[in-house]
Amino acid sequence: MQRLARAISLLPALALAACAVGPQVSVMSTDTTTPAPADVTTLQAPAQTTATAASQTDASAFVDPAAYSQLSAKSKAQLSTAQFNALQFGRVGAPRNWTGDNNQSGSITVGPYVRVNLIDCRTFVDTVLIGAQSFVKNGTACRGADGSWSVTANKTG
């Protein structure tokens, strides 16, 4: 009973102690005369980083040049999005399909990630269908430091 009474008498002290260790608030200076250090880099949100990397990935390198020159602007945009997403997020062997306009479509299938000297690479098979004609390009793509993908080896066929 005495232990219980002691424990109960300690509760108000513990509650006050918890309040004293509350969140710390820091006040930032409004002095704008001191410039920020030059070596400070601004971190981007993951979605922003992914969008930037996707825009820097050149989809034309992943497709047979004869097919790419025949694609409409919408088809090229669909191809580019599908290509980046397949390389970045795709499951091994699962094709990522895209559909453009003017009877143009295709699919991208990627292989497993292979890490070489801290660089992520993947094999890919890119198929473009224009009408009844099929164009296939196989290759290997690696992710750069900026997150974009580039073809390091390819084979048309």
VMD Tcl script that builds the backbone (N, CA, C; Angstrom):
set m [mol new atoms 471]
animate dup $m
set s [atomselect $m all]
$s set {name element resname resid chain x y z} {
  {N N MET 1 A 0.816 -1.183 0.000}
  {CA C MET 1 A 0.000 0.000 0.000}
  {C C MET 1 A 0.862 1.250 0.000}
  {N N GLN 2 A 1.976 1.178 0.780}
  {CA C GLN 2 A 2.877 2.332 0.819}
  {C C GLN 2 A 3.514 2.569 -0.554}
  {N N ARG 3 A 3.836 1.503 -1.241}
  {CA C ARG 3 A 4.439 1.660 -2.578}
  {C C ARG 3 A 3.461 2.335 -3.533}
  {N N LEU 4 A 2.212 1.956 -3.423}
  {CA C LEU 4 A 1.203 2.548 -4.274}
  {C C LEU 4 A 1.046 4.032 -3.955}
  {N N ALA 5 A 1.070 4.381 -2.695}
  {CA C ALA 5 A 0.951 5.781 -2.288}
  {C C ALA 5 A 2.147 6.582 -2.783}
  {N N ARG 6 A 3.345 6.000 -2.707}
  {CA C ARG 6 A 4.548 6.685 -3.203}
  {C C ARG 6 A 4.460 6.898 -4.727}
  {N N ALA 7 A 4.011 5.857 -5.436}
  {CA C ALA 7 A 3.911 5.946 -6.890}
  {C C ALA 7 A 2.912 7.027 -7.298}
  {N N ILE 8 A 1.794 7.085 -6.587}
  {CA C ILE 8 A 0.777 8.091 -6.897}
  {C C ILE 8 A 1.292 9.485 -6.589}
  {N N SER 9 A 2.070 9.625 -5.532}
  {CA C SER 9 A 2.596 10.954 -5.198}
  {C C SER 9 A 3.651 11.418 -6.197}
  {N N LEU 10 A 4.273 10.485 -6.904}
  {CA C LEU 10 A 5.281 10.848 -7.897}
  {C C LEU 10 A 4.668 11.268 -9.238}
  {N N LEU 11 A 3.437 10.897 -9.506}
  {CA C LEU 11 A 2.808 11.205 -10.799}
  {C C LEU 11 A 2.778 12.695 -11.112}
  {N N PRO 12 A 2.380 13.589 -10.183}
  {CA C PRO 12 A 2.405 15.016 -10.537}
  {C C PRO 12 A 3.805 15.527 -10.869}
  {N N ALA 13 A 4.807 15.021 -10.168}
  {CA C ALA 13 A 6.177 15.456 -10.440}
  {C C ALA 13 A 6.622 14.993 -11.831}
  {N N LEU 14 A 6.267 13.759 -12.190}
  {CA C LEU 14 A 6.614 13.245 -13.515}
  {C C LEU 14 A 5.885 14.019 -14.614}
  {N N ALA 15 A 4.641 14.378 -14.366}
  {CA C ALA 15 A 3.888 15.142 -15.354}
  {C C ALA 15 A 4.515 16.511 -15.576}
  {N N LEU 16 A 4.935 17.164 -14.485}
  {CA C LEU 16 A 5.593 18.461 -14.620}
  {C C LEU 16 A 6.936 18.336 -15.334}
  {N N ALA 17 A 7.655 17.266 -15.041}
  {CA C ALA 17 A 8.947 17.055 -15.698}
  {C C ALA 17 A 8.758 16.848 -17.196}
  {N N ALA 18 A 7.709 16.153 -17.570}
  {CA C ALA 18 A 7.441 15.928 -18.995}
  {C C ALA 18 A 7.128 17.240 -19.699}
  {N N CYS 19 A 6.442 18.135 -19.019}
  {CA C CYS 19 A 6.128 19.436 -19.621}
  {C C CYS 19 A 7.382 20.267 -19.822}
  {N N ALA 20 A 8.322 20.128 -18.915}
  {CA C ALA 20 A 9.553 20.914 -18.998}
  {C C ALA 20 A 10.428 20.454 -20.157}
  {N N VAL 21 A 10.248 19.224 -20.617}
  {CA C VAL 21 A 11.066 18.700 -21.702}
  {C C VAL 21 A 10.262 18.713 -23.000}
  {N N GLY 22 A 9.363 19.625 -23.132}
  {CA C GLY 22 A 8.513 19.722 -24.319}
  {C C GLY 22 A 9.309 20.095 -25.547}
  {N N PRO 23 A 8.621 20.314 -26.643}
  {CA C PRO 23 A 9.308 20.633 -27.895}
  {C C PRO 23 A 10.083 21.941 -27.791}
  {N N GLN 24 A 11.242 21.929 -28.368}
  {CA C GLN 24 A 12.101 23.112 -28.370}
  {C C GLN 24 A 11.766 23.964 -29.586}
  {N N VAL 25 A 11.648 25.235 -29.389}
  {CA C VAL 25 A 11.345 26.153 -30.474}
  {C C VAL 25 A 12.575 27.014 -30.715}
  {N N SER 26 A 12.998 27.055 -31.949}
  {CA C SER 26 A 14.144 27.903 -32.251}
  {C C SER 26 A 13.657 29.071 -33.093}
  {N N VAL 27 A 14.206 30.204 -32.831}
  {CA C VAL 27 A 13.831 31.411 -33.552}
  {C C VAL 27 A 14.887 31.671 -34.610}
  {N N MET 28 A 14.431 31.807 -35.853}
  {CA C MET 28 A 15.373 32.066 -36.938}
  {C C MET 28 A 15.587 33.559 -37.066}
  {N N SER 29 A 16.761 33.914 -37.406}
  {CA C SER 29 A 17.104 35.318 -37.576}
  {C C SER 29 A 16.489 35.852 -38.859}
  {N N THR 30 A 16.050 37.069 -38.826}
  {CA C THR 30 A 15.511 37.699 -40.030}
  {C C THR 30 A 16.570 38.537 -40.735}
  {N N ASP 31 A 17.803 38.381 -40.289}
  {CA C ASP 31 A 18.914 39.113 -40.882}
  {C C ASP 31 A 19.214 38.530 -42.255}
  {N N THR 32 A 18.982 39.288 -43.293}
  {CA C THR 32 A 19.203 38.803 -44.658}
  {C C THR 32 A 20.534 39.266 -45.232}
  {N N THR 33 A 21.363 39.875 -44.410}
  {CA C THR 33 A 22.634 40.355 -44.931}
  {C C THR 33 A 23.667 39.246 -45.018}
  {N N THR 34 A 23.472 38.146 -44.304}
  {CA C THR 34 A 24.413 37.045 -44.342}
  {C C THR 34 A 23.921 36.021 -45.361}
  {N N PRO 35 A 24.665 35.787 -46.419}
  {CA C PRO 35 A 24.213 34.830 -47.431}
  {C C PRO 35 A 24.356 33.396 -46.921}
  {N N ALA 36 A 23.547 32.498 -47.509}
  {CA C ALA 36 A 23.631 31.080 -47.163}
  {C C ALA 36 A 24.936 30.521 -47.706}
  {N N PRO 37 A 25.476 29.494 -47.059}
  {CA C PRO 37 A 26.709 28.878 -47.564}
  {C C PRO 37 A 26.508 28.357 -48.984}
  {N N ALA 38 A 27.533 28.459 -49.795}
  {CA C ALA 38 A 27.438 28.077 -51.206}
  {C C ALA 38 A 27.331 26.575 -51.392}
  {N N ASP 39 A 27.800 25.789 -50.420}
  {CA C ASP 39 A 27.805 24.342 -50.597}
  {C C ASP 39 A 26.519 23.675 -50.108}
  {N N VAL 40 A 25.532 24.424 -49.684}
  {CA C VAL 40 A 24.272 23.857 -49.231}
  {C C VAL 40 A 23.424 23.524 -50.449}
  {N N THR 41 A 22.973 22.273 -50.540}
  {CA C THR 41 A 22.125 21.869 -51.651}
  {C C THR 41 A 20.701 21.720 -51.153}
  {N N THR 42 A 19.759 22.091 -51.971}
  {CA C THR 42 A 18.359 21.985 -51.629}
  {C C THR 42 A 17.885 20.586 -51.990}
  {N N LEU 43 A 17.307 19.888 -51.028}
  {CA C LEU 43 A 16.787 18.555 -51.280}
  {C C LEU 43 A 15.417 18.669 -51.924}
  {N N GLN 44 A 15.191 17.860 -52.949}
  {CA C GLN 44 A 13.912 17.865 -53.628}
  {C C GLN 44 A 13.056 16.726 -53.099}
  {N N ALA 45 A 11.766 16.880 -53.201}
  {CA C ALA 45 A 10.844 15.822 -52.818}
  {C C ALA 45 A 11.018 14.659 -53.788}
  {N N PRO 46 A 10.772 13.414 -53.334}
  {CA C PRO 46 A 10.951 12.256 -54.226}
  {C C PRO 46 A 10.176 12.361 -55.529}
  {N N ALA 47 A 8.941 12.835 -55.488}
  {CA C ALA 47 A 8.158 12.961 -56.725}
  {C C ALA 47 A 8.783 13.977 -57.669}
  {N N GLN 48 A 9.326 15.046 -57.115}
  {CA C GLN 48 A 9.970 16.077 -57.918}
  {C C GLN 48 A 11.251 15.514 -58.541}
  {N N THR 49 A 12.005 14.744 -57.769}
  {CA C THR 49 A 13.227 14.131 -58.267}
  {C C THR 49 A 12.915 13.144 -59.388}
  {N N THR 50 A 11.869 12.335 -59.202}
  {CA C THR 50 A 11.479 11.358 -60.216}
  {C C THR 50 A 11.024 12.059 -61.494}
  {N N ALA 51 A 10.259 13.122 -61.357}
  {CA C ALA 51 A 9.795 13.858 -62.541}
  {C C ALA 51 A 10.969 14.465 -63.295}
  {N N THR 52 A 11.935 14.992 -62.576}
  {CA C THR 52 A 13.117 15.566 -63.214}
  {C C THR 52 A 13.905 14.488 -63.946}
  {N N ALA 53 A 14.106 13.348 -63.286}
  {CA C ALA 53 A 14.849 12.240 -63.908}
  {C C ALA 53 A 14.116 11.723 -65.138}
  {N N ALA 54 A 12.802 11.631 -65.056}
  {CA C ALA 54 A 12.022 11.155 -66.208}
  {C C ALA 54 A 12.168 12.100 -67.388}
  {N N SER 55 A 12.168 13.397 -67.106}
  {CA C SER 55 A 12.287 14.359 -68.207}
  {C C SER 55 A 13.686 14.365 -68.817}
  {N N GLN 56 A 14.681 13.892 -68.075}
  {CA C GLN 56 A 16.050 13.874 -68.581}
  {C C GLN 56 A 16.421 12.548 -69.237}
  {N N THR 57 A 15.510 11.578 -69.213}
  {CA C THR 57 A 15.749 10.294 -69.861}
  {C C THR 57 A 15.336 10.406 -71.320}
  {N N ASP 58 A 16.267 10.155 -72.227}
  {CA C ASP 58 A 16.028 10.281 -73.665}
  {C C ASP 58 A 15.425 8.987 -74.212}
  {N N ALA 59 A 14.115 8.984 -74.419}
  {CA C ALA 59 A 13.410 7.776 -74.864}
  {C C ALA 59 A 13.832 7.344 -76.261}
  {N N SER 60 A 14.302 8.272 -77.085}
  {CA C SER 60 A 14.669 7.907 -78.455}
  {C C SER 60 A 15.816 6.907 -78.496}
  {N N ALA 61 A 16.649 6.882 -77.476}
  {CA C ALA 61 A 17.779 5.957 -77.435}
  {C C ALA 61 A 17.338 4.519 -77.189}
  {N N PHE 62 A 16.117 4.335 -76.670}
  {CA C PHE 62 A 15.637 3.008 -76.309}
  {C C PHE 62 A 14.850 2.331 -77.424}
  {N N VAL 63 A 14.593 3.049 -78.502}
  {CA C VAL 63 A 13.707 2.553 -79.557}
  {C C VAL 63 A 14.455 2.510 -80.882}
  {N N ASP 64 A 14.054 1.584 -81.719}
  {CA C ASP 64 A 14.612 1.499 -83.072}
  {C C ASP 64 A 14.407 2.860 -83.740}
  {N N PRO 65 A 15.481 3.455 -84.282}
  {CA C PRO 65 A 15.362 4.790 -84.895}
  {C C PRO 65 A 14.330 4.857 -86.020}
  {N N ALA 66 A 14.165 3.779 -86.764}
  {CA C ALA 66 A 13.177 3.768 -87.846}
  {C C ALA 66 A 11.760 3.904 -87.288}
  {N N ALA 67 A 11.519 3.336 -86.134}
  {CA C ALA 67 A 10.198 3.437 -85.505}
  {C C ALA 67 A 10.016 4.801 -84.861}
  {N N TYR 68 A 11.031 5.281 -84.172}
  {CA C TYR 68 A 10.907 6.545 -83.436}
  {C C TYR 68 A 10.586 7.710 -84.376}
  {N N SER 69 A 11.175 7.686 -85.554}
  {CA C SER 69 A 10.938 8.786 -86.504}
  {C C SER 69 A 9.498 8.802 -87.007}
  {N N GLN 70 A 8.776 7.695 -86.904}
  {CA C GLN 70 A 7.392 7.618 -87.373}
  {C C GLN 70 A 6.366 7.916 -86.276}
  {N N LEU 71 A 6.799 8.015 -85.039}
  {CA C LEU 71 A 5.865 8.207 -83.927}
  {C C LEU 71 A 5.355 9.642 -83.846}
  {N N SER 72 A 4.103 9.778 -83.451}
  {CA C SER 72 A 3.512 11.105 -83.239}
  {C C SER 72 A 4.015 11.653 -81.900}
  {N N ALA 73 A 3.746 12.918 -81.638}
  {CA C ALA 73 A 4.162 13.543 -80.382}
  {C C ALA 73 A 3.518 12.847 -79.183}
  {N N LYS 74 A 2.228 12.510 -79.301}
  {CA C LYS 74 A 1.546 11.825 -78.200}
  {C C LYS 74 A 2.157 10.450 -77.960}
  {N N SER 75 A 2.440 9.726 -79.030}
  {CA C SER 75 A 3.041 8.395 -78.899}
  {C C SER 75 A 4.422 8.478 -78.259}
  {N N LYS 76 A 5.206 9.490 -78.639}
  {CA C LYS 76 A 6.529 9.665 -78.040}
  {C C LYS 76 A 6.418 9.959 -76.548}
  {N N ALA 77 A 5.426 10.760 -76.161}
  {CA C ALA 77 A 5.234 11.068 -74.744}
  {C C ALA 77 A 4.816 9.825 -73.969}
  {N N GLN 78 A 3.916 9.037 -74.532}
  {CA C GLN 78 A 3.480 7.800 -73.879}
  {C C GLN 78 A 4.638 6.808 -73.761}
  {N N LEU 79 A 5.407 6.686 -74.830}
  {CA C LEU 79 A 6.579 5.812 -74.837}
  {C C LEU 79 A 7.576 6.239 -73.773}
  {N N SER 80 A 7.849 7.521 -73.690}
  {CA C SER 80 A 8.824 8.042 -72.735}
  {C C SER 80 A 8.414 7.746 -71.296}
  {N N THR 81 A 7.160 7.979 -70.974}
  {CA C THR 81 A 6.660 7.714 -69.627}
  {C C THR 81 A 6.743 6.229 -69.298}
  {N N ALA 82 A 6.302 5.399 -70.229}
  {CA C ALA 82 A 6.334 3.952 -70.003}
  {C C ALA 82 A 7.773 3.446 -69.864}
  {N N GLN 83 A 8.671 3.976 -70.682}
  {CA C GLN 83 A 10.068 3.546 -70.644}
  {C C GLN 83 A 10.691 3.859 -69.287}
  {N N PHE 84 A 10.537 5.086 -68.818}
  {CA C PHE 84 A 11.115 5.471 -67.536}
  {C C PHE 84 A 10.515 4.650 -66.400}
  {N N ASN 85 A 9.183 4.530 -66.374}
  {CA C ASN 85 A 8.533 3.792 -65.297}
  {C C ASN 85 A 8.903 2.314 -65.299}
  {N N ALA 86 A 9.066 1.731 -66.472}
  {CA C ALA 86 A 9.479 0.327 -66.540}
  {C C ALA 86 A 10.879 0.153 -65.958}
  {N N LEU 87 A 11.793 1.037 -66.339}
  {CA C LEU 87 A 13.160 0.938 -65.829}
  {C C LEU 87 A 13.228 1.234 -64.334}
  {N N GLN 88 A 12.508 2.224 -63.889}
  {CA C GLN 88 A 12.576 2.673 -62.506}
  {C C GLN 88 A 11.814 1.739 -61.561}
  {N N PHE 89 A 10.608 1.326 -61.967}
  {CA C PHE 89 A 9.723 0.617 -61.044}
  {C C PHE 89 A 9.269 -0.746 -61.535}
  {N N GLY 90 A 9.593 -1.109 -62.771}
  {CA C GLY 90 A 9.034 -2.312 -63.381}
  {C C GLY 90 A 9.468 -3.613 -62.743}
  {N N ARG 91 A 8.561 -4.571 -62.792}
  {CA C ARG 91 A 8.866 -5.917 -62.316}
  {C C ARG 91 A 9.558 -6.681 -63.443}
  {N N VAL 92 A 10.453 -7.533 -63.074}
  {CA C VAL 92 A 11.208 -8.323 -64.048}
  {C C VAL 92 A 10.251 -9.169 -64.878}
  {N N GLY 93 A 10.352 -9.021 -66.208}
  {CA C GLY 93 A 9.564 -9.830 -67.128}
  {C C GLY 93 A 8.139 -9.370 -67.356}
  {N N ALA 94 A 7.661 -8.391 -66.587}
  {CA C ALA 94 A 6.286 -7.902 -66.755}
  {C C ALA 94 A 6.298 -6.728 -67.728}
  {N N PRO 95 A 5.677 -6.871 -68.898}
  {CA C PRO 95 A 5.703 -5.774 -69.878}
  {C C PRO 95 A 4.899 -4.575 -69.395}
  {N N ARG 96 A 5.395 -3.402 -69.692}
  {CA C ARG 96 A 4.665 -2.152 -69.431}
  {C C ARG 96 A 4.215 -1.660 -70.789}
  {N N ASN 97 A 2.914 -1.678 -71.003}
  {CA C ASN 97 A 2.334 -1.321 -72.296}
  {C C ASN 97 A 2.029 0.168 -72.369}
  {N N TRP 98 A 2.072 0.692 -73.563}
  {CA C TRP 98 A 1.677 2.076 -73.805}
  {C C TRP 98 A 0.892 2.124 -75.112}
  {N N THR 99 A 0.014 3.110 -75.212}
  {CA C THR 99 A -0.791 3.289 -76.417}
  {C C THR 99 A -0.761 4.756 -76.791}
  {N N GLY 100 A -0.372 5.029 -78.009}
  {CA C GLY 100 A -0.354 6.394 -78.520}
  {C C GLY 100 A -1.550 6.609 -79.421}
  {N N ASP 101 A -1.360 7.382 -80.452}
  {CA C ASP 101 A -2.434 7.572 -81.433}
  {C C ASP 101 A -1.950 7.079 -82.796}
  {N N ASN 102 A -2.799 7.171 -83.797}
  {CA C ASN 102 A -2.463 6.745 -85.172}
  {C C ASN 102 A -2.070 5.268 -85.233}
  {N N ASN 103 A -2.748 4.429 -84.435}
  {CA C ASN 103 A -2.497 2.987 -84.425}
  {C C ASN 103 A -1.053 2.668 -84.018}
  {N N GLN 104 A -0.527 3.425 -83.063}
  {CA C GLN 104 A 0.831 3.233 -82.558}
  {C C GLN 104 A 0.762 2.794 -81.094}
  {N N SER 105 A 1.522 1.755 -80.756}
  {CA C SER 105 A 1.545 1.250 -79.385}
  {C C SER 105 A 2.852 0.507 -79.172}
  {N N GLY 106 A 3.021 -0.022 -77.995}
  {CA C GLY 106 A 4.232 -0.779 -77.729}
  {C C GLY 106 A 4.283 -1.287 -76.305}
  {N N SER 107 A 5.418 -1.898 -75.978}
  {CA C SER 107 A 5.630 -2.408 -74.632}
  {C C SER 107 A 7.121 -2.409 -74.315}
  {N N ILE 108 A 7.398 -2.318 -73.040}
  {CA C ILE 108 A 8.775 -2.353 -72.547}
  {C C ILE 108 A 8.831 -3.423 -71.474}
  {N N THR 109 A 9.792 -4.321 -71.604}
  {CA C THR 109 A 10.000 -5.371 -70.611}
  {C C THR 109 A 11.423 -5.230 -70.097}
  {N N VAL 110 A 11.578 -5.261 -68.780}
  {CA C VAL 110 A 12.903 -5.078 -68.185}
  {C C VAL 110 A 13.352 -6.328 -67.448}
  {N N GLY 111 A 14.658 -6.444 -67.342}
  {CA C GLY 111 A 15.261 -7.534 -66.581}
  {C C GLY 111 A 15.565 -7.083 -65.158}
  {N N PRO 112 A 16.262 -7.922 -64.406}
  {CA C PRO 112 A 16.573 -7.577 -63.016}
  {C C PRO 112 A 17.625 -6.473 -62.931}
  {N N TYR 113 A 17.633 -5.805 -61.778}
  {CA C TYR 113 A 18.676 -4.822 -61.520}
  {C C TYR 113 A 20.013 -5.538 -61.395}
  {N N VAL 114 A 21.036 -4.963 -61.992}
  {CA C VAL 114 A 22.398 -5.443 -61.843}
  {C C VAL 114 A 23.216 -4.245 -61.392}
  {N N ARG 115 A 23.917 -4.369 -60.293}
  {CA C ARG 115 A 24.696 -3.247 -59.768}
  {C C ARG 115 A 26.158 -3.451 -60.173}
  {N N VAL 116 A 26.683 -2.482 -60.908}
  {CA C VAL 116 A 28.068 -2.513 -61.354}
  {C C VAL 116 A 28.734 -1.227 -60.882}
  {N N ASN 117 A 29.749 -1.345 -60.030}
  {CA C ASN 117 A 30.460 -0.174 -59.491}
  {C C ASN 117 A 29.494 0.873 -58.944}
  {N N LEU 118 A 28.528 0.412 -58.156}
  {CA C LEU 118 A 27.519 1.260 -57.515}
  {C C LEU 118 A 26.581 1.940 -58.504}
  {N N ILE 119 A 26.474 1.399 -59.715}
  {CA C ILE 119 A 25.558 1.923 -60.727}
  {C C ILE 119 A 24.525 0.844 -61.025}
  {N N ASP 120 A 23.231 1.217 -60.950}
  {CA C ASP 120 A 22.152 0.275 -61.247}
  {C C ASP 120 A 21.926 0.209 -62.745}
  {N N CYS 121 A 21.895 -1.008 -63.269}
  {CA C CYS 121 A 21.645 -1.229 -64.693}
  {C C CYS 121 A 20.557 -2.280 -64.849}
  {N N ARG 122 A 19.868 -2.245 -65.998}
  {CA C ARG 122 A 18.838 -3.237 -66.320}
  {C C ARG 122 A 18.856 -3.492 -67.818}
  {N N THR 123 A 18.603 -4.727 -68.196}
  {CA C THR 123 A 18.398 -5.020 -69.606}
  {C C THR 123 A 16.954 -4.652 -69.942}
  {N N PHE 124 A 16.694 -4.402 -71.211}
  {CA C PHE 124 A 15.338 -4.068 -71.634}
  {C C PHE 124 A 15.076 -4.605 -73.028}
  {N N VAL 125 A 13.812 -4.839 -73.319}
  {CA C VAL 125 A 13.341 -5.165 -74.660}
  {C C VAL 125 A 12.216 -4.179 -74.932}
  {N N ASP 126 A 12.399 -3.355 -75.949}
  {CA C ASP 126 A 11.440 -2.320 -76.293}
  {C C ASP 126 A 10.811 -2.679 -77.629}
  {N N THR 127 A 9.501 -2.866 -77.634}
  {CA C THR 127 A 8.773 -3.213 -78.855}
  {C C THR 127 A 7.831 -2.081 -79.221}
  {N N VAL 128 A 7.888 -1.632 -80.462}
  {CA C VAL 128 A 6.999 -0.589 -80.957}
  {C C VAL 128 A 6.202 -1.179 -82.114}
  {N N LEU 129 A 4.885 -0.998 -82.054}
  {CA C LEU 129 A 4.007 -1.450 -83.129}
  {C C LEU 129 A 3.416 -0.230 -83.821}
  {N N ILE 130 A 3.663 -0.137 -85.118}
  {CA C ILE 130 A 3.079 0.928 -85.931}
  {C C ILE 130 A 2.283 0.228 -87.018}
  {N N GLY 131 A 0.957 0.258 -86.848}
  {CA C GLY 131 A 0.110 -0.516 -87.750}
  {C C GLY 131 A 0.408 -1.989 -87.544}
  {N N ALA 132 A 0.768 -2.676 -88.617}
  {CA C ALA 132 A 1.087 -4.099 -88.533}
  {C C ALA 132 A 2.588 -4.347 -88.425}
  {N N GLN 133 A 3.391 -3.281 -88.458}
  {CA C GLN 133 A 4.848 -3.428 -88.436}
  {C C GLN 133 A 5.370 -3.373 -87.003}
  {N N SER 134 A 6.280 -4.288 -86.682}
  {CA C SER 134 A 6.853 -4.379 -85.340}
  {C C SER 134 A 8.339 -4.024 -85.376}
  {N N PHE 135 A 8.762 -3.199 -84.420}
  {CA C PHE 135 A 10.165 -2.809 -84.286}
  {C C PHE 135 A 10.616 -3.205 -82.878}
  {N N VAL 136 A 11.723 -3.923 -82.782}
  {CA C VAL 136 A 12.207 -4.402 -81.488}
  {C C VAL 136 A 13.640 -3.932 -81.275}
  {N N LYS 137 A 13.918 -3.486 -80.064}
  {CA C LYS 137 A 15.283 -3.102 -79.710}
  {C C LYS 137 A 15.585 -3.654 -78.319}
  {N N ASN 138 A 16.708 -4.346 -78.209}
  {CA C ASN 138 A 17.186 -4.888 -76.930}
  {C C ASN 138 A 18.380 -4.077 -76.495}
  {N N GLY 139 A 18.573 -3.959 -75.206}
  {CA C GLY 139 A 19.744 -3.244 -74.735}
  {C C GLY 139 A 19.891 -3.291 -73.236}
  {N N THR 140 A 20.833 -2.519 -72.769}
  {CA C THR 140 A 21.088 -2.363 -71.338}
  {C C THR 140 A 21.096 -0.880 -71.041}
  {N N ALA 141 A 20.394 -0.511 -69.987}
  {CA C ALA 141 A 20.336 0.886 -69.564}
  {C C ALA 141 A 20.849 0.987 -68.138}
  {N N CYS 142 A 21.506 2.098 -67.844}
  {CA C CYS 142 A 22.021 2.339 -66.493}
  {C C CYS 142 A 21.506 3.681 -65.987}
  {N N ARG 143 A 21.294 3.739 -64.663}
  {CA C ARG 143 A 20.780 4.963 -64.043}
  {C C ARG 143 A 21.936 5.855 -63.654}
  {N N GLY 144 A 21.871 7.112 -64.074}
  {CA C GLY 144 A 22.900 8.090 -63.747}
  {C C GLY 144 A 22.699 8.654 -62.352}
  {N N ALA 145 A 23.647 9.466 -61.922}
  {CA C ALA 145 A 23.590 10.079 -60.596}
  {C C ALA 145 A 22.368 10.975 -60.437}
  {N N ASP 146 A 21.884 11.556 -61.545}
  {CA C ASP 146 A 20.709 12.425 -61.475}
  {C C ASP 146 A 19.399 11.650 -61.532}
  {N N GLY 147 A 19.462 10.315 -61.638}
  {CA C GLY 147 A 18.265 9.480 -61.671}
  {C C GLY 147 A 17.784 9.144 -63.063}
  {N N SER 148 A 18.325 9.806 -64.076}
  {CA C SER 148 A 17.898 9.519 -65.449}
  {C C SER 148 A 18.547 8.210 -65.929}
  {N N TRP 149 A 17.930 7.604 -66.914}
  {CA C TRP 149 A 18.423 6.349 -67.484}
  {C C TRP 149 A 18.997 6.623 -68.862}
  {N N SER 150 A 20.084 5.919 -69.190}
  {CA C SER 150 A 20.659 6.035 -70.527}
  {C C SER 150 A 21.095 4.664 -71.003}
  {N N VAL 151 A 21.039 4.477 -72.308}
  {CA C VAL 151 A 21.408 3.202 -72.912}
  {C C VAL 151 A 22.922 3.087 -72.924}
  {N N THR 152 A 23.431 1.977 -72.406}
  {CA C THR 152 A 24.881 1.759 -72.412}
  {C C THR 152 A 25.294 0.724 -73.451}
  {N N ALA 153 A 24.361 -0.131 -73.829}
  {CA C ALA 153 A 24.622 -1.132 -74.870}
  {C C ALA 153 A 23.284 -1.462 -75.503}
  {N N ASN 154 A 23.281 -1.620 -76.821}
  {CA C ASN 154 A 22.011 -1.968 -77.460}
  {C C ASN 154 A 22.205 -2.870 -78.648}
  {N N LYS 155 A 21.080 -3.484 -79.022}
  {CA C LYS 155 A 21.059 -4.371 -80.167}
  {C C LYS 155 A 19.682 -4.237 -80.811}
  {N N THR 156 A 19.627 -3.840 -82.052}
  {CA C THR 156 A 18.361 -3.736 -82.765}
  {C C THR 156 A 18.104 -5.070 -83.444}
  {N N GLY 157 A 16.884 -5.547 -83.306}
  {CA C GLY 157 A 16.587 -6.811 -83.960}
  {C C GLY 157 A 15.373 -7.472 -83.458}
}
mol reanalyze $m
mol bondsrecalc $m
mol representation Tube
mol addrep $m
